[in-house]
Amino acid sequence: MTKAELVNEIAIQTGYDKRTITKVVESAMQNVKKAIAGGDSVFLRSFGTFGTKVRAEKVARNISKHTSVIVPAHNVVVFKPAPEFSATVRK
């Protein structure tokens, strides 16, 4: 599902116009990004938790050039689904 399809579905379900829904969705996404970039996690009840995790430094290999490169430690975005979310997907 694309963002446009999501906006369309929400507009149909709520009766609000697509322009308003687009602003709300964009604002929600910006706030989630800002919180995660700031080191916070975002918990959405019955959906899941967005957060960050530190990926350790590692050695990567370039097989075609037979060289090794050190990939420094860095943060990655993680998502842990809520039990209700997981149960819905399993059905």
Secondary structure, DSSP 8 states (H G I E B T S, - for coil): --HHHHHHHHHHHH---HHHHHHHHHHHHHHHHHHHHTT--EEETTTEEEEEEEE--EEEEETTTTEEEEE--EEEEEEEE-HHHHHHHH-
